[in-house]
């Protein structure tokens, strides 16, 4: 596959404004005006395309010391939500695709999910620990409504009494409230709603196909009312863009029934930094200089610092101020992480001893 390098172009319903070549691509093409008077602009309404992902190992392992899980499942590669700041965008470069428009229009989905999960659980020496979903791309992005891969996974995890934690921006999580309620009753599930802003206009440009702020707060309310432990993650905090909403998001989250709140500072690895600069220049040109200045102040003078322990929070006076504001907001609204119960691993059922007739229902 070949990606097209294009000039910034506002595309309705898409977050990226261009489709730059991935850093591993051998061939690229550039759109130019050849003088014939025809519009060199590419298709302004690229359709979403789905591709089967035949990866055999459905569970990914994590060794990063600042990530609170050691295994995860990503039902999808790429994400139609189109969040322009998404730190997972560079992963599309490994598919010889662009982290720009390709990332949000060329979506890969896991196949043979029940079989792959049972194989993983049946391997000698498998140790049950919480599986994280939503750590890379959203398990409740629009295509999940049709494919129901996340629901398949949750059904099997409930069967085997395996704990799961979910992070999402998708209101579709409410579809699975029946499974999550049953899992939560056994201390097997928790959900985190990622809420970046309460401003619909900002949300539309930052996260064009994700659920709106009101819908995400409704998810917090309904999940909490069902007895499912819910937290909120303000991710990312973008200095000069949404940091002024810290206190308001904390208050709204507490009122909706969230038990805790956390945050992650904007991360700009690899191609994301250029995609984000394009977004700034288009949607907030009057703020662009100040925003990038603040980011560099918190990243040791660079656009991004990948150092473990610092990449999520940053360093320096402004980073310290953000941390203090969050701490005060937590205290004011009782949004403490200790209110999120630990998930249990001692109930895990050995698949080899289970009734095989129940595996693929």
C-alpha positions in Angstrom: 0.0 0.0 0.0 1.1 3.5 -0.7 0.2 6.7 1.1 -0.1 10.1 -0.4 1.7 13.2 0.9 -0.8 16.0 0.8 -1.2 19.6 1.8 -3.3 20.4 4.9 -7.0 20.0 4.0 -9.9 20.3 6.3 -12.0 17.1 5.8 -15.4 17.0 7.5 -15.5 14.2 10.0 -11.8 13.5 10.0 -9.2 14.7 12.5 -6.0 14.7 10.5 -5.5 17.4 7.9 -3.1 15.5 5.7 -1.8 12.0 4.9 1.9 12.1 5.3 4.0 9.1 4.4 4.8 6.8 7.2 8.5 6.8 8.3 9.1 3.3 7.0 7.5 3.7 3.5 9.8 3.1 0.5 7.5 4.9 -2.0 5.6 8.1 -1.6 3.8 10.4 -3.9 3.2 14.1 -3.7 0.2 16.0 -5.1 1.3 18.9 -7.4 -0.5 21.2 -9.9 0.6 20.1 -13.4 -0.7 23.2 -15.0 -3.7 21.7 -16.7 -6.1 23.6 -14.6 -7.6 20.6 -12.8 -8.0 20.6 -9.0 -5.1 18.5 -7.6 -6.8 18.1 -4.3 -7.4 14.4 -3.3 -10.8 12.9 -2.5 -12.1 15.1 0.3 -14.4 12.5 1.7 -12.3 9.3 2.0 -14.4 6.3 3.0 -13.6 4.0 5.9 -12.1 0.7 4.7 -11.9 -2.5 6.8 -9.2 -5.1 6.6 -8.9 -8.5 8.4 -6.0 -8.6 10.8 -4.7 -12.2 10.9 -2.4 -11.7 13.9 -2.4 -15.0 15.8 -1.3 -13.6 19.2 -4.4 -11.7 20.4 -2.9 -10.7 23.7 -0.2 -8.0 23.6 2.4 -7.8 26.4 3.6 -4.6 27.9 6.9 -4.0 29.6 6.7 -0.2 30.1 7.2 0.5 33.8 4.9 3.5 33.8 1.9 1.7 32.4 -0.4 0.0 35.0 -1.0 -3.3 33.1 1.1 -6.0 31.6 -1.2 -7.3 28.9 -3.8 -5.9 26.6 -6.1 -6.6 23.7 -6.6 -4.2 20.9 -9.5 -5.4 18.7 -8.7 -2.8 16.1 -5.6 -1.2 14.5 -6.4 2.4 13.5 -9.4 4.3 14.9 -12.2 6.0 13.1 -12.7 8.4 16.0 -10.0 10.5 14.4 -8.5 12.1 17.5 -5.8 14.3 15.9 -3.5 13.9 19.0 -3.7 10.1 19.2 -0.3 8.7 20.3 -1.2 5.4 18.5 -1.2 7.0 15.0 2.5 6.2 14.4 1.7 2.4 14.6 0.1 2.6 11.2 3.6 3.2 9.8 4.4 -0.4 10.6 1.6 -1.3 8.1 3.2 0.8 5.4 0.4 3.3 5.8 0.2 6.9 6.9 -0.5 7.9 10.5 -2.6 10.7 9.0 -5.9 10.1 7.2 -5.0 6.4 6.6 -5.0 5.8 10.4 -8.6 6.9 10.7 -9.9 5.4 7.4 -8.0 2.1 7.0 -9.1 0.0 10.0 -7.8 -3.5 10.7 -9.9 -5.9 12.9 -9.0 -9.0 14.7 -10.3 -12.3 13.3 -11.0 -15.7 15.0 -11.2 -14.0 18.3 -12.8 -16.8 20.4 -10.2 -19.4 19.1 -7.3 -17.0 19.7 -8.3 -16.2 23.2 -8.8 -19.8 24.2 -5.4 -20.7 22.7 -3.8 -17.9 24.8 -5.5 -19.0 28.0 -4.7 -22.6 27.4 -0.9 -22.1 27.0 1.1 -23.7 29.8 2.1 -21.2 32.3 -0.5 -18.6 31.4 -0.9 -16.3 34.4 -4.1 -14.4 34.8 -3.7 -10.6 35.1 -6.0 -7.8 34.1 -6.4 -7.4 30.4 -6.5 -3.7 29.3 -8.7 -2.7 26.4 -8.5 0.7 24.9 -4.8 1.1 25.7 -4.0 1.8 22.0 -7.1 2.3 19.9 -10.7 2.5 21.1 -12.6 -0.8 21.4 -15.9 1.1 21.0 -15.1 2.9 17.8 -18.0 3.1 15.2 -17.2 -0.2 13.4 -17.7 -2.2 16.7 -21.4 -1.6 16.4 -21.4 -3.9 13.4 -18.5 -6.3 14.0 -19.1 -6.8 17.8 -15.5 -8.0 18.4 -15.3 -6.2 21.7 -18.5 -7.9 22.8 -17.2 -11.3 21.8 -14.1 -10.7 24.0 -16.1 -9.6 27.0 -18.4 -12.6 26.7 -15.4 -14.9 26.8 -13.7 -13.0 29.7 -16.9 -13.3 31.7 -17.1 -17.1 30.9 -13.5 -17.6 32.2 -13.9 -15.1 35.1 -11.0 -13.0 33.7 -10.6 -9.4 34.8 -10.7 -6.5 32.3 -10.3 -2.7 32.4 -11.6 -0.6 29.6 -10.8 2.9 28.4 -13.1 4.5 25.8 -14.5 7.6 24.3 -17.4 5.6 22.7 -21.0 5.7 24.0 -21.4 2.2 22.5 -20.0 0.9 25.8 -23.5 1.1 27.1 -24.6 -1.6 24.7 -22.5 -4.0 26.8 -23.7 -2.9 30.2 -25.3 -6.3 30.7 -21.9 -8.1 30.5 -20.1 -5.4 32.4 -22.7 -5.4 35.2 -22.2 -9.2 35.6 -18.4 -8.9 35.6 -18.4 -6.0 38.0 -20.5 -8.0 40.4 -17.6 -10.4 40.5 -15.0 -7.7 40.7 -13.9 -8.4 37.2 -14.4 -5.1 35.3 -13.9 -1.4 35.5 -14.4 1.3 32.9 -12.7 4.6 32.3 -14.3 7.3 30.1 -11.8 9.5 28.4 -13.2 13.1 28.6 -10.9 15.7 26.9 -13.3 18.7 26.9 -16.8 19.8 27.8 -16.9 22.1 24.7 -18.7 20.5 21.8 -16.9 22.8 19.3 -13.5 21.8 20.5 -14.5 18.2 20.7 -15.6 18.2 17.0 -12.3 19.4 15.7 -10.1 17.4 18.1 -12.1 14.1 18.1 -14.5 14.3 15.2 -16.1 10.9 15.3 -16.0 10.2 19.1 -19.0 10.6 21.3 -19.8 14.1 22.5 -19.0 15.3 26.1 -22.7 15.0 27.2 -22.8 11.4 25.9 -19.7 10.4 27.7 -21.0 11.8 31.0 -24.2 9.9 30.4 -22.1 6.8 30.1 -20.5 7.6 33.4 -23.9 8.0 35.0 -25.4 4.8 33.6 -22.4 2.6 34.2 -22.1 3.9 37.8 -25.8 3.3 38.4 -25.4 -0.3 37.2 -22.7 -0.9 39.9 -19.8 -0.8 37.5 -16.7 1.1 38.8 -16.1 4.1 36.6 -13.3 6.6 36.5 -12.6 9.5 34.1 -9.3 10.2 32.3 -8.6 13.7 30.9 -6.3 12.7 28.1 -4.7 14.5 26.8 -4.3 17.8 28.7 -3.2 20.3 26.0 -1.7 23.4 27.5 -3.4 26.6 26.2 -6.2 24.5 24.6 -8.1 22.5 27.3 -6.2 22.9 30.5 -8.6 25.6 31.7 -11.3 22.9 31.9 -9.5 20.7 34.6 -11.8 21.8 37.4 -15.0 21.8 35.4 -14.3 18.3 34.1 -13.6 17.0 37.6 -16.8 18.6 38.9 -18.9 17.1 36.1 -17.3 13.7 36.5 -18.0 13.6 40.2 -21.6 14.7 39.7 -22.1 11.9 37.1 -20.8 9.2 39.5 -17.1 8.8 38.7 -15.0 7.4 41.5 -11.7 8.8 40.4 -10.0 11.0 37.8 -6.6 11.0 36.2 -4.9 12.9 33.3 -2.1 12.4 30.7 -0.2 15.3 29.2 -0.3 15.6 25.4 2.2 13.3 23.8 3.7 14.0 20.3 5.7 11.0 19.2 7.0 10.6 15.6 4.5 11.8 13.0 2.0 13.1 15.6 3.9 16.3 16.2 3.5 17.4 12.6 -0.2 16.4 12.4 -0.9 18.3 15.7 1.0 21.4 14.4 -1.3 21.3 11.3 -4.3 21.1 13.5 -3.1 24.1 15.6 -2.4 26.2 12.6 -5.8 25.5 11.1 -8.1 25.5 14.2 -6.2 27.7 16.7 -3.7 29.8 14.8 -3.7 32.6 17.3 -2.7 30.2 20.1 -0.3 28.0 18.1 2.9 29.7 19.2 2.0 29.8 22.9 0.8 26.2 22.9 4.0 24.8 21.4 6.1 27.0 23.7 4.3 25.5 26.8 4.7 22.0 25.4 8.4 22.5 24.9 8.8 23.9 28.4 7.4 20.7 29.8 9.4 18.5 27.5 12.9 19.7 28.1 12.9 22.1 25.2 11.6 19.4 22.7 8.2 18.6 21.2 8.3 15.3 23.0 10.2 13.5 25.7 9.6 9.7 25.7 11.4 9.2 29.1 9.4 6.7 31.2 7.9 8.4 34.2 8.0 11.8 32.5 6.1 11.2 29.2 2.7 11.3 30.9 3.2 14.3 33.1 6.1 16.4 31.8 8.5 18.4 33.9 9.0 22.1 34.9 6.8 24.8 36.6 3.8 24.5 34.3 3.7 20.7 34.6 3.9 21.0 38.4 1.0 23.5 38.3 -1.1 21.1 36.3 -0.4 18.3 38.8 -1.3 20.5 41.7 -4.6 21.6 40.1 -5.6 18.0 39.5 -4.7 17.1 43.1 -6.9 19.9 44.4 -9.7 19.0 42.1 -9.5 15.3 43.2 -9.6 16.4 46.9 -12.5 18.8 46.4 -14.7 16.2 44.7 -13.5 13.0 46.4 -12.2 11.6 43.1 -9.5 9.3 44.7 -8.1 6.3 42.9 -8.5 4.3 46.1 -12.2 4.2 45.4 -11.6 2.0 42.4 -11.7 -1.6 43.7 -8.9 -4.0 42.7 -9.9 -6.5 40.1 -9.7 -10.1 41.1 -7.6 -12.8 39.4 -8.3 -15.7 41.7 -11.6 -16.6 40.0 -10.0 -17.5 36.7 -11.3 -20.7 35.2 -8.8 -23.0 33.4 -10.1 -23.4 29.9 -8.9 -27.0 29.7 -11.3 -27.9 32.5 -14.3 -25.9 31.1 -17.1 -27.2 29.0 -16.1 -26.7 25.5 -19.6 -26.5 24.3 -19.9 -23.0 25.9 -16.8 -21.6 24.1 -18.4 -20.1 21.0 -21.9 -19.3 22.0 
